Amino acid sequence: MELVWNGKNREVCTTVLPFQSLEHVDEPRKTAPESPQFSLFDSRGRQLKGWTNKLILSSLKSGALRRQIEDAGGLKLIYIGPPFDVGADSFISMIYERLILMRDLLAEDGSIYVHCDWRVNAFIRQVMDEVFGRDFFKNEITWKRQPPRGARAVASQYARTSDNLLFYTRDKPYIWNPQFRKYSEDYIKSKFTNMDAGGRRYRVGDIGDYSAKSIERLRAEGKIYDYPSGKVGLKRFLDEQKGEVISDIWSDIPEVNAMAIERLAYPTQKPEALLERIIKASSNEGDLVADFFCGSGTCAAVAEKLGRKWIATDLGKFAIHTTRKRFIQVQRERKEAGRNFRAFEVLNLGRYERQHYTGIDSSQAFGMTKDGGATNDPVISTEGRNLTRREMKQRILQQKEREFRALILRAYKAQPLKDAGFFHGKNAGRLVVIGPINLPVGRLFVEEVITECRKRGAVRVDVLAFEFEMGLFPAALDEAKAKGIDLAPKYIPAEVFDKRAVDKGQVVFHDISFVEATPRYDQKDKLTLQIELTDFSVYYTQGAAEAAAASLKNGKSQIMCEQGRLIKISKDQNGVTTRQTLTKHWTDWVDYWAVDFDYMRRKEIIMVPKNADGESDFEERWTGGYIFENEWQSFRTRKNRELELISAPQAYERPGRYTVAVKVIDIFGNDTMTLVPVHVG
C-alpha cells in the first residue's frame, strides 16, 4: 500500500550550497579563563578546534550539512515538531521530502522522533512507513500534555489533551538506553513492605536460577530472605532499583505553563523534561543531535546541557532569535557552574540560496568550460538565429531572474507592471522596485531610484532588497525626502523561498533600521574602551492606522507600526476607538545588541565544490565578507526586561586602528549592523 497525494514527487533536492556565516557566539569573558576547556579554546575563550554547534536560518531542504555531519559521525538522533495546522496535501508534500533528507543524514544506529497530534498523525505514520520502513517503527508514544480543562472539559467528545511521538530507527542495531521514573509513594508502600535492621526498604522476589554458590554470595551481601518453610527469596532493595521502566504512555511530564521557570512565551515551546527523556534514551554523550523545526530551541538547549553536539534550523527569524538568546543563557549558566560548553554559530544560505534559485552559480551548465569561461559553440535559438552558448546562458538567467522577481512581487502582494522599464510593480499607490538579486543595494542604486521617480512624476516608492549597504541610511532617506520622494526601503525575507508561506500570504517585508554606537575611551588606559549604544531609529510602517481602526470589530484590538512607533489600536463594545503608543523611547525597540571589538580579523571562508557536479573535492574560498564574533551582548528576557546600553571594557593587546561591529536585533527579530572605526594607544 502506498500513500498518494496531489503533487507527490520522489525527486529530492540534494544541491550542495555553502552557508553564509552570520555570527559566531561564545559567551564573552571579561578576563581570560584560567584553564581553557579541553584545550579547545584560546586564552580569550574562543573555540579553536572541534565541532561548533549550528543554529541555521534555513529549511533542511536547501541545507549544506551532509559533509559536516558525516565528519562528526552522523546524526544519532533527530527530533522534529513540524507545524500541524496546514492542509493535508501541502503538509504531506513538505514533510515527505524533508523526511527523505533526514533519513539519509541519520547514522546507521540513529533514531528519529516526529512530534504530531490528531490532525496529522495518520498521514505522518504512513509517510514514515514509506520512508523508513515498517520494520523500523518502534513506538507511537502518547504524551498527556494537560488534564481536561476549559472548553475541552465541556466538549461533546473525549477531551483532546495529548500529542503523539512517532519513534523510528534507521537500521538495526540502534542506540537505546532504557529510561526509568521514580516509583510512586503508593507503589513503594504497597510493594516494598519489608525493612532491614538498617532501615532499608525491600521487597522479596523469586530466587530464579541462581546457583548455590551465587546464593551464598548473595547471603553474605544480606540479600537472601529465608522463609519459615525453608525456601529462600531474593531481597530487592528500593535504593538499588532504577525505578519503573518508561512505557509508551507519558503522563508524568506537564506542558510548559504560564508560571514555568523555563517558559519563553513561545507558542509551541515544549518542556525540557520531554526532550531530556528522548535525548537520554536515543543518544549518548558526545553524539550529534538535530532539530529541523527548532522553534524556541528546546531540543538543542537540552542537548547542550546533556553534553551532546547539536544542529538547530528554522525558517523563522523570531525562532532563531529566541533560540540564540536561550543558548547564550545556557552558556552563561554552564560557565557559572564551572561546566564545559561549546561555541555556536548562526548561519543561513542567504545569497547562495538566491544564486541557486536563479541558477547564477551553475558554473558547468550550458557549455561552461572548466576554467569558468563559456564556449562560443553556436546553438539554434527558437527565433531562428544562431546564439552562442554564452548568449543562451544569459537568456536563461534573465528568464529565471524575471520569475524570481515575479515571486517576490506576489509575496509582497504587489501588482506587476508591464513595460514599466525601471520599476517592477505597484502596491497601494506606491511604485515597487526590486534591487539586485546578488548584490547589496548601494547609494548609486538609490540615486537611480530617485532619478527614475522624478522622471515619472512619482513621489512614493518601495525599494525591496535582500541586503542594503551599511551606512546607507538615514542619509539616503533624507536625500530622497529633500527631493520630494517618499522612499521606503524594505528587506526581502528568506520566507519568499517557502511556497507555502507565499501562498498563505504570510511573508512579512520589514523596513530598515539605523544604529548609532559611540566608542568611550578609557582616560587612564589608552588601550581600553567601551562601546555605548546611543540610538536606534526605526522606520517601520505597516498600513494606515485609520484603515486599521475602520476595519476593527467592536471589542477587538490590533498592534501595528506607524512611522517608527508601535501602536495599539482598540475598539470597545460601543465602537469607540483608542490609540496607545507602546514604544515611547528608541530603546523600547531593542531586544538584543552585541559587539565584535575587532570585526575584520576573521574572514568568512566557505567550502565550495571544485566542479559543478557537487560530488568532487571541496576547496576553501573567501567570500569577501567577515564573521561577526559575538564578544559581548545584552538582551532582554521574560524575567529581566532591563538592557545595558554600554558594553564591558575591552582591552586591546596592541595599539592601532580597529573596526568595531555593533549588531542590534529589534523586537521583531530583525537585525541591523553598523561598523565603528576606533583608534587605541
Backbone hydrogen bonds, N-H to C=O, Kabsch-Sander energy under -0.5 kcal/mol:
donor,donor_aa,acceptor,acceptor_aa,energy
8,K,5,W,-1.7
14,T,12,V,-0.5
17,L,15,T,-0.7
20,Q,348,N,-4.3
21,S,19,F,-0.6
22,L,20,Q,-0.6
22,L,346,V,-2.5
23,E,346,V,-1.6
24,H,628,F,-3.2
25,V,344,F,-3.5
26,D,24,H,-0.5
26,D,630,N,-0.9
39,S,36,P,-0.9
40,L,37,Q,-3.6
42,D,46,R,-2.3
45,G,42,D,-2.0
48,L,40,L,-5.8
49,K,40,L,-0.9
53,N,51,W,-0.5
53,N,343,A,-1.7
54,K,310,W,-1.7
55,L,345,E,-2.9
56,I,54,K,-0.5
56,I,312,A,-3.1
57,L,347,L,-3.2
58,S,56,I,-1.4
58,S,314,D,-1.1
62,S,59,S,-0.9
63,G,60,L,-2.0
69,I,65,L,-2.6
70,E,66,R,-2.7
71,D,67,R,-2.3
72,A,68,Q,-1.3
73,G,70,E,-1.6
74,G,69,I,-3.1
75,L,105,L,-1.7
76,K,74,G,-0.5
76,K,288,L,-2.2
77,L,288,L,-1.2
78,I,111,S,-1.9
79,Y,290,A,-2.4
80,I,113,Y,-2.2
86,V,84,F,-2.2
91,F,87,G,-2.5
92,I,88,A,-2.7
93,S,89,D,-2.4
94,M,90,S,-2.0
95,I,91,F,-2.9
96,Y,92,I,-2.6
97,E,93,S,-1.5
98,R,94,M,-1.5
99,L,95,I,-2.5
100,I,96,Y,-1.7
101,L,97,E,-1.8
102,M,98,R,-2.5
103,R,99,L,-2.7
104,D,100,I,-1.8
105,L,101,L,-1.0
105,L,102,M,-0.6
106,L,102,M,-1.2
106,L,103,R,-0.6
107,A,75,L,-3.2
110,G,107,A,-2.2
111,S,76,K,-1.7
112,I,168,Y,-2.7
113,Y,78,I,-2.6
114,V,166,L,-2.1
115,H,80,I,-3.2
115,H,113,Y,-0.6
116,C,164,N,-2.9
120,V,117,D,-1.2
121,N,117,D,-1.6
124,I,120,V,-2.7
125,R,121,N,-2.3
126,Q,122,A,-1.6
127,V,123,F,-2.3
128,M,124,I,-3.2
129,D,125,R,-2.1
130,E,126,Q,-1.8
131,V,127,V,-2.7
132,F,128,M,-3.0
133,G,128,M,-0.9
133,G,129,D,-0.9
136,F,133,G,-1.7
137,F,134,R,-1.7
138,K,167,F,-3.0
139,N,167,F,-1.4
141,I,139,N,-0.6
141,I,165,L,-3.0
142,T,248,D,-2.7
143,W,141,I,-0.6
143,W,163,D,-2.5
144,K,142,T,-0.6
144,K,250,W,-2.6
145,R,143,W,-0.9
145,R,161,T,-2.0
146,Q,161,T,-1.2
152,R,149,R,-1.1
153,A,150,G,-0.7
154,V,150,G,-0.7
154,V,151,A,-0.7
155,A,151,A,-0.5
155,A,152,R,-0.7
157,Q,155,A,-1.0
161,T,159,A,-1.0
163,D,143,W,-2.3
164,N,116,C,-3.2
165,L,141,I,-2.3
166,L,114,V,-2.5
167,F,139,N,-2.7
167,F,165,L,-0.6
168,Y,112,I,-2.4
168,Y,166,L,-0.6
169,T,136,F,-1.9
170,R,110,G,-2.4
175,I,109,D,-2.1
177,N,281,A,-2.6
181,R,244,E,-2.2
188,I,184,S,-2.5
189,K,185,E,-2.5
190,S,186,D,-1.8
191,K,187,Y,-2.2
192,F,188,I,-1.9
193,T,191,K,-1.5
194,N,202,Y,-1.9
196,D,200,R,-2.2
199,G,196,D,-2.1
202,Y,194,N,-2.1
203,R,236,R,-1.8
205,G,203,R,-0.5
205,G,234,L,-2.8
210,Y,207,I,-1.0
215,I,211,S,-2.4
216,E,212,A,-2.0
217,R,213,K,-1.8
218,L,214,S,-2.5
219,R,215,I,-2.4
220,A,216,E,-2.0
221,E,217,R,-1.2
222,G,219,R,-1.6
223,K,218,L,-2.9
225,Y,233,G,-2.9
227,Y,225,Y,-0.6
227,Y,231,K,-2.8
230,G,227,Y,-2.0
233,G,225,Y,-2.8
234,L,205,G,-2.6
235,K,223,K,-3.1
235,K,233,G,-0.5
236,R,203,R,-3.2
237,F,235,K,-0.7
238,L,201,R,-2.5
240,E,237,F,-1.5
241,Q,238,L,-1.4
244,E,181,R,-2.6
246,I,179,Q,-3.0
250,W,142,T,-3.2
250,W,248,D,-0.5
251,S,249,I,-0.7
255,E,145,R,-2.0
257,N,255,E,-0.7
260,A,257,N,-1.6
263,R,260,A,-1.1
269,Q,266,Y,-1.9
274,L,271,P,-0.6
275,L,271,P,-1.3
276,E,272,E,-2.6
277,R,273,A,-1.8
278,I,274,L,-1.6
279,I,275,L,-2.9
280,K,276,E,-2.4
281,A,277,R,-1.9
282,S,278,I,-2.1
283,S,279,I,-0.7
286,G,307,G,-1.8
287,D,284,N,-2.3
288,L,74,G,-0.5
289,V,287,D,-0.5
289,V,309,K,-2.6
290,A,77,L,-2.2
291,D,311,I,-2.1
294,C,313,T,-2.7
297,G,294,C,-3.0
298,T,294,C,-0.5
301,A,297,G,-2.5
302,V,298,T,-2.5
303,A,299,C,-2.3
304,E,300,A,-2.4
305,K,301,A,-1.9
306,L,302,V,-1.9
307,G,304,E,-1.4
308,R,303,A,-3.2
309,K,287,D,-2.8
311,I,289,V,-1.9
312,A,54,K,-2.8
313,T,291,D,-2.3
314,D,56,I,-2.0
320,I,316,G,-2.0
321,H,317,K,-2.6
322,T,318,F,-2.7
323,T,319,A,-2.4
324,R,320,I,-2.5
325,K,321,H,-2.1
326,R,322,T,-1.8
327,F,323,T,-2.5
328,I,324,R,-2.1
329,Q,325,K,-2.0
330,V,326,R,-1.9
331,Q,327,F,-2.7
332,R,328,I,-2.4
333,E,329,Q,-2.3
334,R,330,V,-2.5
335,K,331,Q,-2.4
336,E,332,R,-2.5
337,A,333,E,-1.7
338,G,335,K,-1.4
339,R,334,R,-3.4
344,F,25,V,-2.5
345,E,53,N,-2.5
346,V,23,E,-3.0
347,L,55,L,-2.6
347,L,345,E,-0.5
348,N,20,Q,-2.0
349,L,57,L,-0.7
352,Y,349,L,-2.2
353,E,349,L,-0.7
353,E,350,G,-0.7
354,R,350,G,-1.5
355,Q,351,R,-2.2
356,H,352,Y,-2.2
357,Y,353,E,-2.3
358,T,354,R,-2.3
359,G,355,Q,-1.4
360,I,355,Q,-1.4
361,D,355,Q,-0.7
362,S,359,G,-1.3
363,S,361,D,-1.8
365,A,362,S,-1.1
367,G,364,Q,-0.5
368,M,365,A,-0.9
369,T,373,G,-3.0
372,G,369,T,-2.0
375,T,367,G,-1.5
379,V,387,L,-3.3
381,S,379,V,-0.6
381,S,385,R,-2.1
384,G,381,S,-1.5
387,L,379,V,-3.1
389,R,377,D,-0.8
390,R,375,T,-0.6
392,M,388,T,-2.5
393,K,389,R,-2.7
394,Q,390,R,-2.2
395,R,391,E,-2.1
396,I,392,M,-2.2
397,L,393,K,-2.5
398,Q,394,Q,-2.3
399,Q,395,R,-2.2
400,K,396,I,-2.3
401,E,397,L,-2.4
402,R,398,Q,-2.1
403,E,399,Q,-2.2
404,F,400,K,-2.3
405,R,401,E,-2.6
406,A,402,R,-2.1
407,L,403,E,-1.9
408,I,404,F,-2.2
409,L,405,R,-2.6
410,R,406,A,-2.1
411,A,407,L,-2.4
412,Y,408,I,-2.0
413,K,410,R,-0.9
414,A,409,L,-2.9
415,Q,426,K,-3.2
417,L,424,H,-2.2
420,A,417,L,-0.6
422,F,420,A,-0.7
423,F,420,A,-1.1
424,H,432,V,-2.4
425,G,432,V,-2.0
426,K,415,Q,-1.7
427,N,430,R,-2.8
430,R,427,N,-1.4
431,L,460,R,-2.1
432,V,425,G,-2.6
433,V,462,D,-2.4
435,G,433,V,-0.5
435,G,464,L,-3.4
441,V,467,E,-2.7
446,V,442,G,-1.9
447,E,443,R,-2.7
448,E,444,L,-1.9
449,V,445,F,-2.1
450,I,446,V,-2.3
451,T,447,E,-2.3
452,E,448,E,-2.6
453,C,449,V,-2.2
454,R,450,I,-2.1
455,K,451,T,-1.9
456,R,452,E,-1.7
457,G,453,C,-1.0
458,A,453,C,-2.4
461,V,486,D,-2.3
462,D,431,L,-3.1
463,V,488,A,-1.9
464,L,433,V,-2.7
464,L,462,D,-0.6
465,A,490,K,-2.2
469,E,441,V,-2.7
472,L,469,E,-1.5
476,A,472,L,-2.0
478,D,474,P,-2.3
479,E,475,A,-2.2
480,A,476,A,-2.1
481,K,477,L,-2.5
482,A,478,D,-2.1
483,K,479,E,-0.9
483,K,480,A,-0.7
484,G,481,K,-1.7
485,I,480,A,-2.8
486,D,459,V,-3.7
486,D,484,G,-0.5
487,L,485,I,-1.1
488,A,461,V,-2.6
488,A,486,D,-0.5
490,K,463,V,-3.1
491,Y,510,H,-3.3
492,I,465,A,-2.4
496,V,493,P,-1.5
497,F,494,A,-2.0
498,D,495,E,-1.9
499,K,497,F,-0.9
502,V,498,D,-2.1
503,D,499,K,-2.9
504,K,500,R,-1.7
505,G,502,V,-1.2
506,Q,501,A,-2.9
509,F,507,V,-0.5
510,H,491,Y,-0.6
510,H,508,V,-0.6
512,I,489,P,-1.2
514,F,537,S,-2.5
516,E,535,D,-2.6
518,T,532,E,-2.7
520,R,530,Q,-3.5
521,Y,519,P,-0.6
522,D,528,T,-2.5
526,K,524,K,-0.6
528,T,525,D,-1.6
529,L,650,Q,-1.9
530,Q,520,R,-2.2
532,E,518,T,-2.8
533,L,645,L,-2.7
534,T,516,E,-2.1
534,T,532,E,-0.8
535,D,516,E,-1.6
537,S,514,F,-2.5
539,Y,512,I,-1.3
542,Q,561,C,-2.2
548,A,544,A,-2.0
549,A,545,A,-2.5
550,A,546,E,-2.1
551,S,547,A,-1.7
552,L,548,A,-0.7
552,L,549,A,-0.5
555,G,571,K,-2.0
556,K,553,K,-1.7
558,Q,569,I,-2.4
560,M,567,I,-2.7
562,E,565,R,-2.5
564,G,540,Y,-2.7
565,R,562,E,-1.2
567,I,560,M,-3.2
567,I,565,R,-0.6
568,K,580,Q,-3.0
569,I,558,Q,-3.3
569,I,567,I,-0.6
570,S,568,K,-0.5
570,S,578,T,-2.6
571,K,556,K,-2.5
572,D,576,V,-2.2
575,G,572,D,-2.0
578,T,570,S,-2.7
580,Q,568,K,-2.1
582,L,566,L,-3.3
582,L,580,Q,-0.6
583,T,566,L,-1.0
584,K,582,L,-0.8
588,D,585,H,-1.9
589,W,586,W,-1.4
590,V,587,T,-1.0
591,D,589,W,-0.5
591,D,665,I,-2.3
592,Y,665,I,-1.5
593,W,634,S,-2.2
594,A,663,K,-2.5
595,V,632,W,-2.5
596,D,661,A,-2.6
597,F,595,V,-0.5
599,Y,596,D,-0.5
599,Y,659,T,-2.9
601,R,598,D,-1.5
602,R,599,Y,-0.7
603,K,601,R,-0.6
604,E,625,G,-2.4
605,I,603,K,-0.9
606,I,621,R,-2.7
608,V,606,I,-0.6
608,V,619,E,-2.6
610,K,617,D,-2.7
614,G,611,N,-1.4
619,E,608,V,-2.5
621,R,606,I,-2.2
623,T,604,E,-2.3
627,I,602,R,-2.3
628,F,22,L,-0.6
629,E,627,I,-0.6
630,N,24,H,-3.3
630,N,628,F,-0.8
631,E,595,V,-2.1
631,E,629,E,-1.2
632,W,595,V,-1.1
634,S,593,W,-2.3
636,R,591,D,-2.3
637,T,640,N,-2.9
641,R,639,K,-0.6
647,S,531,I,-2.7
650,Q,529,L,-3.0
651,A,649,P,-0.5
652,Y,527,L,-2.8
652,Y,650,Q,-0.6
656,G,680,V,-2.2
658,Y,678,V,-2.4
660,V,658,Y,-0.6
660,V,676,V,-2.9
661,A,596,D,-2.6
662,V,674,T,-2.7
663,K,594,A,-2.4
664,V,672,T,-3.1
665,I,592,Y,-3.0
666,D,670,N,-2.6
667,I,589,W,-1.3
669,G,666,D,-2.0
672,T,664,V,-2.7
674,T,662,V,-2.2
676,V,660,V,-3.6
678,V,658,Y,-2.8
680,V,656,G,-2.4
681,G,526,K,-2.3
